[in-house]
Amino acid sequence: LTQPTVESFYCLLLIELRAYQGLGFNIVGGTDQQYVSNDSGIYVSRIKENGAAALDGRLQEGDKILSVNGQDLKNLLHQDAVDLFRNAGYAVSLRVQHRLQVQNGPIGHRGEGDPSGIPIFMVLVPVFALTMVAAWAFMRYRQQL
């Protein structure tokens, strides 16, 4: 097991699975059926419930698989990639590129599909109201002096 490393907005993982009855996920992609425009990489399309990948918990749908047991998956036909996975054996090492969920950014910024972001007006309105109350209190205090 290795620690993830950040490369732009991706995290590279080395995932080692013990596959009694398959790896427990489906793949899409390849040079003959690109899943992502201008990218012939191999991607995880579905994690099968109770499969090796689901039980491990680190592999996610949408992850790009870069290598299997050290063999690079660049420029492979889809069926060649499927065959590589099927013949990978019992102990399988996957090098995976996982897209990070970016948590920081400008106030009020919402990442793609991230409903947890706070709209900027929800921050600015209370700040403005507190500033106005403080200014009013200061002016009242100065008048009493």
N, C-alpha and C positions, 0 to 999 in steps of 0.2 A: 504494500500500500504506500502511496506517495501523497504528499500534501498537494492540494490544488495550486496552480500558479495562474496568475491573472495575465491575460494577453488581450489587450483592448477590452472588449466587453464580454470576453469568454473566459471560461475556466477549463483548464485541461486536467482530466482525471485519468488515473490508471485504475481500472476496475477489474478485479479478479473474481471470476465466477466459477462455481463448481456446478456443472451441468449434468444432473442425473438423467433428465429426460428433456433435452434441448435447453436453449438459453432463456427461453421465455419471452421473446420479443420478435416483432416483425420489422422488416426493413423496407425502405423505398430508396430509389435513386440509382445511380450508375450512369455510364456514358450514354447508354441507349434510352434511358428514361429519367431525365433530370427532374428531381423533386423541387429544387430551388433553381431559379433562373440563373444561367451562367455558372452553375456549380454541379459537377457530376459526382459529388460526394454521396456517401451512403448515410442515410438518416434512420433513426428509430421512429417507426410509424405507430407502433402499438406495443404496450407492455402487457403481457398476459398475466392475469390474476394467478397468484400462487406459483408463478414460474420462478426460475433462478434470479432473473433480473428484478422482479417485483419483491422477492424476499430480501434481496440485497438492499434495495431502496435507493441507490444512487443514480442509476440510469433513468433518464426521463424521456418521454415522447418528445421528438424534435431534436434530440441530441445528435450530433454528427460523429460517426465512428471513424476514427482516423486509421486505426490498425487493429488487427486481430493476431494475437500471439507474435507480435513484432512485424507482421507482414502488412505493408502499406496498402490502403484501399483506394489510392488514387488511380484514376483512369481505368476502372474495371467496368465491364458490362454487369448489369444487375444479376444475371444468373451466375456469373463467376463469383460475385460477392456472396450470393446465397450458398454456393458450393463451398466456399471458404469457411463460412460459418458452420455449415453442416459437418465438415471434416475437421473442425477445430479441436475435437477431443473433449475430455472430461474437465480438465482445468484450463480455463480460457482467460486470457489477459486482453482486455480491451483498452485502447487509448481513445479517450472520448473528449470531444469539445462540447462543453455545456454552456449555453447562453446564460449570463448572469442577470438577475433581477436587480437593476440599479436602484438603490434606495435614496441616494443623495442627488441633489440638483438644485436649481433655482427654486425659491419659495413659490408655491403654487403650481409648479411644473408637474405634470402627470405623465409618467412613462406610457408607452404603448400598451393599452389594455390593462393599465394599473389603476383600479378604482380607489386605491387607498390614498392617492395624492390629495392635498388640501387646496381648494381653489384660493387664489390670492386674496379675493375680497373677504373671505372668512378670517383672514389674518389682519388685513388692513382696517376693516370696519371696527373691530374691538380696540385696536391700537389708536385709531383716530378718536373714538369715543373717550377712551381713558385720557388722551392728551387734552381734549376739550374740558373734561371734568377737572383735571389738574390745573389748567389755565384759569378756569373760573374760580377755583378755590384759592389760587395764588392772588388773583385780582381782589377777591373779597378780603383776604388777609391783609393786603397792602392798604386797602381803604380804612381798615380799623386802626392802623398805625398812625 
